[in-house]
Amino acid sequence: MKKVYINENHLSSVVKDELLPQFLFKLVKTHSTSLGDSEAFPSGGKYPFDYTVLKERYLEVLKKIKALGLESLDEDYLMSELSSLITRCRELERPVRDSLEKICENAVNRLFAIPEEMIIMKLSLVDKIEYKNYVRVNPEYETVGYTFKDVADIDHSNKAVDKRRFIDSLIQGASYLYANDIGLYVNEIDTINGELLRLYRKIRIINDYLLFTKKEKITDDNPMQGSYVETHLGVNGKKTKIKAQGLIFPLLLQETIRGMFELFSSHGLPDDISKASYIIKMADFVLAEPWDMRLGVGLWKRLFGSIEDTNLIPYVFTSLVKLPADKFNSCVKEILSKTEKGSRIMQQLVTAAEYDNGYQQFTNRINARNINKSVINDSYFTGAENGDFTLDSDDDNNVIEEDDN
């Protein structure tokens, strides 16, 4: 087998438009991202699947920031512009925070049609994010609270962690996309202050671009959080609670939606609480979030973008994440590959959701997860490099494809 060594500059004629920032390309070419070379990724394409998803998303982001007509795309200029926009946004929001928090709750209820009596939401626009619990920047490799039964259990647990990592990326993508559906809140926000929507849009576009271009280190001392959410699954008859904080409304809405998806995704965790805790400690960590956001938007669109009725999403998503890791990977791969089988799988999930016995069935599933644990999450703000995933080669050439000829 002959290997063809080329870098992305040589791909410019076949991979359209602008090149990826080099630090991203060096990572994705070796699958050194938060998802690695996932078993759920399709194979056999002209270019690696993760590279394709990343490149498509980058071109979307690039097109939008160019359309803003800013005087420069220099990093320092953009950071200064972003800071000014956020400062102005918070000045306008501060007197009407109570109203914005209610609009956020209404938007989420409108999105998923969740019965109000089922989930308690505590949503807060804040001057500073207050962490109620430990923020996990890196995975916790020690198996605290869980002892593997045998080698097979280790393999099974590793697959469960990889599955959870993929689900985390999907959650990031879904939260971003739905939070930016301004139809959920445009009239209410516009009534409060017509300037806010314009500010939100510019902040989002600049932040998206910096996510792809700005190298930053996330540390325990500086986790770079613009929002924070805790999803508390009910215990002893108590209701499920979602507590979210955000520096500005778009971040609060995105984090609240994320909290909802954490609730839905809990059905993909094992019933064994100690094993579920182990999986969360290994899979849910802040350093993964920049890559989860870069890849998650494209992954969500490919999997669930055809579902127009968002009220079905909790049912469909829950049904998919409940599958065992191997079955989950195979189903996701079929859907992402756009095969006939993949279309049938998704149609079966949607049909089952449409004929589900209404909210009672959903309520029963939520109540079935009333176990004594919390899923703690938080959200990275402003793009950063995931340095811990770097697997750079000493070779300046980039392996992007192989030729059997």
N, C-alpha and C positions, 0 to 999 in steps of 0.2 A: 504494500500500500504506500503510495507516494503522498507525502505531506506537502501541502502548499502553504508557505509562510507569507502572509501579507499583512499589512497594517491598514487601518481604516482609511487612510489617505488614498490608498489604492482601490478602496471600495467605493469611493465617491461617485464613480460613474454608474454603479449598480445599486448602491444604497443612497437614495436620493437626498439632496439638500445638505444641510449642515452636518458636520461631524460631531460626534459625542465629545464632551470634555474628556481629555486623555485619562484622568484619574478614574473616571467611570468605565471607560472602555477597557482599561487594564484589569479592572475587577470583574466585569461581566464576561470577558473573554475566557476566564478560567472558572466561571460560575462562583466567584468569591463574593457572593452577596448573602443576604439574610436567608435566602431560599436554597442556596447551593444549586446543585444539579438535580432538582427535585424529580422524584419518580412520577409526579403528576404532569410534568412538562411533556408535550408532544415531541417526537423525534422525527428525523427524516426530512426536515425542511431544508431549504437552501441555506439558511442561516440558523444558528442556535435560537431556540424559542425565547429564552430570556433576553437575548440581545435584541431580537425583533420587537418584543414588547417594550423594552426600555427605549429603543430608538424611536418608535412610533410616539410614545408619550413625550419624549424630549422635543420632537418636532412640533407637537401640539403646543407645548409650553412656549417654544421659541416663536411660533407664529403669533401667539397672543401678546407676548411682550413687545414684539416688533410693532404690532398694531397700535400700541399705546403711544408711539411716537415720542418716547423719552429722548432727552438730549444725549444720553450715553447708556451703555450697558456695562460700564465699568463697575466692578464690585463695590468699591468705596462709595461711588455715587448712588448706587442702588440701595446700599445699606442706609445711607443718609436719607434718601427719599422714603424708604420704608419706615424709618424711625419717625419722620415728620408726619407721614400718613397715619400711623398708629396713634401718635400723640393727639392729632386732630380728632381722630375717631373717638378716642377715649374722652376727650373734652365734651364732645357732643353726646356721648352715651351716658356719662356719669349722672346727669340729672334725671334720666329716664330708664335707669337700670331695671327697676321693678317691672316696668312695662315690657322691656326687651326680654327679660327672663320669662315672662308669661308668654310672649310671642314664641320663644324658643320651645316651650313646653307644648304649645298649641301646634307648632309645626311638626313636632315628633309624633304627636297623637294623630295628626292629619295624615302623616306619611304611612303609618303602620296600622291605624285604627285599633290600637290596643285599648281594651276597656280601662277606663280611668281608675276604677277601684282595684285593679290588679297590681299596679306598680306605683310606688311613691317616688316622685322626682323632687330633688332639691337642687335647683340650678342657680348658680351665683356668678355674676360678673364682678370681678375683684381687681384690686390694684396690684396684688401680688399673689401668686399661687402658693397656697399653704398645703403642704404635704401632710396628710393625716397618717400615712403609713410610709414605710421604707420604699424608696424608689429604686427598683432593680435596674441598674445600668448594664450589668453583664449577667450572663446566665450563671446560676449557682450550680456548680458541677457536683458538689457533694450531694449524696442521696439522703439528706436529712429527713427522717420520718418514714423512709421507705427502704425496705430490704428486698432485693431481687430474689425471687424464688429459685431461679436457675438461669442458665445461659439463654434459653429460649425467651424468658421473661425480659432479659436485657435487650434482645433483638426486637421484641414486640414493643417495648417501651421506647426504644430509639425511633421506631417507625411512628409511634404515637406523637413523639416530640416533633418530628418532621411534618406530620400532618397538622399539628397545632400551629407550627410556624407558617404553613401555607394559609391556614385559616386566618391567622393574624394579619397577613398581607391582604387577604380578601376584605377583612373588616376595615382596614385602613382605606382601601379603595372605595368601598361602599360608603363609608362615613364621609369621605371627601366629596364624592359625586352627589349624594343626596343633600348634603349641607349646602351645596352650591346650586341647588334647584331653587332659584329665587321665587318661583311660583308658589312656594310654600309660605312665603312671608312678605312678598313684595308690597302688597297693598298696606299691610299693617305698619311696616317700616317706613314706607313713603309718607304715611300719615303723620308719623312722629317727626321725621326730618328727612327731606328729600336729598340731602347731601350724603347721607350714610351709605346708600346703595352704591354710589360712585366710589366712595372710599373703600368699601368692602371689596369691590371688584379689582381695584388697583392693588390693594394689599395682597389679595390672593394671587394675582398674576406675577407680581414681583417676587413674592415668597416662593412660588412654584419654580420660578427661574433660578433663584438662589439655591434651591434644593438640589439642582442639577449642576451648579457651577461653583458654589462656595465650599471650600474645604474647612471644616471645623472639627474640633475634638469635643466629644461629649464625655464629661467626667462625672464622678460622684459629687464633686463640689459644684459643677455647673452642668446639670442635666438638660438645659436648654428647653424648658417646658413653657409653652404658652397656654396650656390647658391641662386639666387633670380630671380623671373620673374614677370612681369606685362603684363597682356593681356588687351589691350585697345580695346574695341569694338567701331567701327567707329561711328561717329556722324556727321550730316550735310554734308554728302557726302565724309567725310574723310575715308581713308582706315584703316582697322584693323591693329593694331601694336602689335608686341610681342617684348618686351625688356627684355633680359635675361643677367644675370651676373653669372660667375662661377670662382672658384679659380683654377680649372684645367679643361681640356677638357671634361672628362667624366661627370662631374657635369654640365658643360655648356650645353652639348648635352641633358642630362636628363631633365634639367630645360626647355630647348627650346621645347622639345617634350611635356613636361607638359603644357607649355603655349598653344600649339596647342590643347591639349585635353580640356583645360579650354575654349577655343573658341568653340569646339564642344559641350561641356557640357552646354554652355549658353542656348542652346535650351531646356534644362530641367528646366529653371527658368521661373517664371511667367512673363507675359508682364507688370504687374504692377511694376514699378521700385522701389517703396518704399517697396513692399513686397519682391521683389527679393533681395534688399539690406538687409532686415531683415534676410532672409534665409542665405545669405552669412555670415553675422556677427555672426550668431549662429552656422554655420556648418564649416566654414573655419577658422581654428586656428592652430597655430604651435604645441601646446601640443598634438594634435591628430596625428601628422605626424609619430612618431615612430611606433605606432600601425597600422596606415594606410599602412606603408611600410611592416610591418611584415605580415599582412594579405592580402594586395593588390596583391602581386605577384601570390599567389595561386588562389585568386578569379579571376584574369584576365585570367589565364591559363584555368580555368574551363569554363569560359564564352566564351572567344574569341580565345583560343589557337588553335582551329581547322581551323581558317581562315588564310590560307597561303599568300594570296594576301593582303598585308597591304594597298594597294591603296583603298580597300573596307572598311577599318576600320572606316574612318570618317563617311561614310554613315550608316554603321551598328550601330556604337556606338551612333550616333546622333538619329537614329530612336528609339533606346531603351530608351535613357534618356528623350526623349520627352513624354513618357507615363506618365499618372497621377500616383501618388504615389502608390495607391493600385494595379493598373495594372502592374506597374513596379515591385513591390515586387512579385506578383504572377508569372509573366513571368520569372524573375530571379530565383525564387525558383524552377520552373519547369526545367529550363536549368541546374542549379546546381545539381538538383536531378537526372539528366540524364534519365528523363522519355521520353516516346515516344512523348508526347505533347511538352516537352522542345526541343526535336530535331526538331520538326515541326516549332516551333516558331523561332529557330535560322535559319533554312533553309529558312523560309519566309523572314527574315530580310536580309539574304545574297542574295537571289534571287532578292528581290526588289532593292538592291544596284547594282547588276550586270546589271539590266535592267533600272536603273536610266538614265535619259536623260543627261548623261555626266556631265561635269563641270558646265554647265549653271545652272542646277538644284541646284547644290551645292552652286554656287555663289549666286543664288537667296536666298537660305536659310541663307547664311552668311549676305547678305545685309538686310534681314528681321530682323536681330538682331542688326542693327545699332542704338543702343539706347545709351543714355548719361550716361554710367556708366563704371567703370573699375572693373575687377576682379583681386584682388591683391593676389599673392601667393609667397611663398618662400619655401625653402627646407632645412630640418634638416639634419645635417651631423654628424655622429658618434652616435652609439646607446645610448638610454637613457630610463629610466623608466618613464612611465606616472603616476606620483604619484597622480595626481588629480583624476584618475579613480579608485584608490584603494578602495575596499570595503571588507577589511579583516575581517574574523571571529575570535572570540576568541578561537574557536575550532581548534585544530591542525589537525583534520581529513579533508579530501578533498572530497566533494561530486562530483563524476564524472558520476555516473549513478544511476538509480533507478530500483528496482526489484519488479515486481508485485506479485511474488510468496509468 
